[in-house]
């Protein structure tokens, strides 16, 4: 299993919006960055990810699961863009902010810390464990 981080502006798509979709989940559509798209192409059903609120909050607020592998993004006719489907698994007990990640030396090389603009990022196994620990959530 691989781990990921999905960023969303809560004013556009929030954790509450994601959880409201239930087990049916939702396409992670609208991504127009090649590196983020390529990350989604690597995802497998069952992979887990952090759901991250960007903008003012800048925090991991939940855990999601990939429920459909990369397929054409329904929001465009441009065949270059693909997306995965994800469903909410559970909220974290305590949100983990970007600043908390930056302050923890164990996360110094985490993509979130080094490339804060990338909307879909890989998360290494050890980073997953550390953030889950900080969030009070079982990995």
C-alpha positions in Angstrom: 0.0 0.0 0.0 1.1 3.5 -0.8 0.2 6.8 1.0 -0.7 10.1 -0.5 -1.9 13.6 0.5 -4.8 15.3 -1.3 -5.1 19.1 -0.9 -8.3 21.0 -1.3 -9.5 24.5 -0.6 -12.3 24.0 1.9 -14.3 26.7 0.2 -14.3 24.6 -3.0 -14.4 21.0 -1.6 -14.2 20.4 2.2 -13.8 17.4 4.4 -17.5 17.7 5.1 -18.2 17.6 1.4 -16.1 14.5 1.1 -17.7 12.7 4.0 -21.2 13.5 2.6 -20.4 11.3 -0.4 -20.2 8.2 1.8 -18.9 5.0 0.4 -19.6 6.1 -3.2 -16.8 8.6 -2.8 -16.0 11.3 -5.4 -13.7 11.9 -8.3 -10.6 13.9 -7.3 -11.2 16.0 -10.4 -10.0 19.4 -11.7 -6.3 18.7 -11.2 -4.3 20.5 -14.0 -0.7 19.8 -12.9 1.3 17.1 -14.6 3.2 16.0 -11.5 -0.1 15.7 -9.4 -1.7 13.8 -12.3 1.3 11.5 -12.6 1.0 10.8 -8.8 -2.7 9.8 -9.3 -1.6 7.5 -12.1 0.5 5.6 -9.6 -2.3 5.1 -7.1 -4.0 1.7 -6.5 -7.3 0.8 -5.0 -6.9 0.6 -1.2 -4.1 3.2 -1.0 -4.7 5.7 1.8 -4.3 9.5 1.8 -4.4 12.5 4.1 -7.2 15.0 3.2 -5.6 18.4 3.6 -7.4 21.7 3.9 -5.3 24.4 2.1 -5.7 28.2 2.3 -6.2 29.6 5.8 -6.4 26.3 7.7 -3.4 24.5 6.2 -4.0 21.2 8.0 -4.5 17.5 7.6 -8.1 16.9 8.7 -9.0 13.4 7.6 -8.0 10.1 6.0 -9.3 9.0 2.6 -9.0 5.8 0.6 -8.5 5.4 -3.2 -11.6 3.5 -4.5 -11.0 3.8 -8.3 -7.7 4.0 -10.1 -6.8 6.7 -12.7 -9.4 7.3 -15.3 -10.4 10.3 -17.6 -11.4 13.4 -15.6 -15.1 14.0 -16.2 -14.6 17.8 -15.9 -12.7 18.1 -19.2 -12.6 16.7 -22.7 -8.8 17.0 -22.7 -7.5 13.4 -22.7 -4.3 14.5 -20.9 -6.1 14.8 -17.6 -7.0 11.9 -15.3 -8.2 11.5 -11.8 -8.9 8.9 -9.1 -11.9 8.4 -6.9 -11.6 8.6 -3.2 -13.9 8.1 -0.2 -13.6 9.4 3.3 -12.4 6.9 5.9 -12.3 8.9 9.1 -11.5 12.4 10.5 -8.3 12.8 12.4 -8.6 13.3 16.2 -6.4 16.5 16.0 -5.7 18.4 12.8 -2.1 18.5 11.9 -1.0 21.9 10.5 1.6 22.7 8.0 3.5 24.5 10.7 3.5 21.4 12.9 5.0 19.4 10.0 7.6 22.1 9.4 8.5 22.1 13.1 9.0 18.3 13.3 12.5 17.3 12.1 11.2 13.8 11.2 9.2 15.5 8.4 11.9 17.7 7.0 11.9 15.9 3.7 8.2 15.5 3.4 6.7 16.7 0.1 4.2 18.9 2.0 7.1 20.7 3.7 9.3 21.0 0.6 6.7 21.6 -2.1 3.7 23.2 -0.4 2.0 24.0 -3.8 1.6 20.5 -5.2 -2.0 19.4 -4.8 -1.5 15.6 -4.9 1.6 14.3 -3.2 3.2 11.0 -2.1 3.7 10.4 1.6 6.4 8.0 2.7 5.6 5.2 5.2 7.5 6.9 8.1 5.9 10.3 7.3 2.5 8.6 7.4 3.2 7.1 10.8 4.5 10.4 12.2 1.5 12.5 11.0 -0.9 9.8 12.2 0.8 10.0 15.6 0.6 13.8 15.7 -3.1 13.5 14.7 -3.9 11.0 17.4 -5.0 8.6 14.7 -4.1 4.9 14.2 -2.0 4.6 11.1 
